[in-house]
Amino acid sequence: MTRSPPARSPSVRALITGNPVALAHAVVGDAWTQLILREAFYGVRRFNEWSDALHIPRTVLSGRLKRLVDNKLLESVVPEGRKRAEYRLTAMGVDLFGVALMQGRWERDYAPSPMQSRYDMVFYDAASGERLDPVVLNGVGGPTIDPYQVGWEAGPGLIERDAPAQRRWRSKPPPIDRPMIDRSVKIIGDYWSWLVVGCAFFRLRRFEEILSAAGMAPNILSDRLSRLVAGGVLEKHAYQSGPERFEYRLTQSGRGLYPVVLATHGWSLRWLCDAADPPLSLIDRNTGESLHPVVCDSHTKMPIAAKATRWVMQNPASPRRAVPDAD
């Protein structure tokens, strides 16, 4: 990501903690929240269904559902004739489906589970039966965004932000019939990991400069760097000996996260930012115009809707299987 001449020079910490992607991850950046939303995309609405599907502690599930309602991604509804509430995706929550699709595609390409190594997770349009190919476009019907032609420009609302409360994630192995974003959340499924990835995209590579920009404790940064290196997102390059010091640079896998970054930026612009004056805009370097990323099908160039999407696990060498029903 290269920089366009900004209207002003923000602090490095404001750039890292106050950009639209960081604002999004402050809301949905932890692993349990992402998995709860994934299940909601599959049609789960009831507390016990989430508990059974994710093996999540009930107190943790209750807290995450409350936060999702408070942040207006879910709404609590008591259906007629029933005593217990259901949790249904709002328009804001449904719009995150595109981000989950791009994260799932990254997982398939760079961090597949044993099942994903044998089968492709294939999405279809429920009405037409046509296969869907998610891509990030510049607006509905627009062109594909070229990552090498993207710059950025700071807005007056780009300010330093405090980190959200962080909780350690403990889980049992995820169920094998819910493959999307199972492994990726273990690598990049928390706010601090995404902040480190953000630093890498802004070319902050050394421990001290990442520490200063992100504002996390040194032990947390050491842990996240180790996790991202082990997960293949970053790689270490020695730049000094005696004492030995390293830079942390994006691998091919790390650079492959850029469509997820773009999709998250677009979602944040639509729901968390002042559309007329966002804290940071992505700019097309050829035209100088702001980019508005949307996840669409590459064939129709229309947004991919969760309720209209079906999926199957398909062996690449086998004929297409029937698409299961979903709510």
Secondary structure, DSSP 8 states (H G I E B T S, - for coil): ------SS---HHHHHHSSHHHHHHHHH-SHHHHHHHHHHHTT--SHHHHHHHH---HHHHHHHHHHHHHTTSEEEE--TT-SS-EEEE-HHHHTTHHHHHHHHHHHHHHS--HHHHH-EEEEEETTT--B--EEEEESTT--B--GGGEEEEE-TT------------------TT--TTTTHHHHH-SHHHHHHHHHHHTT--BHHHHHHHH---HHHHHHHHHHHHHTTSEEEEEEETTTTEEEEEE-HHHHTTHHHHHHHHHHHHHHTS-TTS-SEEEEETTT--B--EEEEETTT--B--GGGEEEEEE-TTS---------
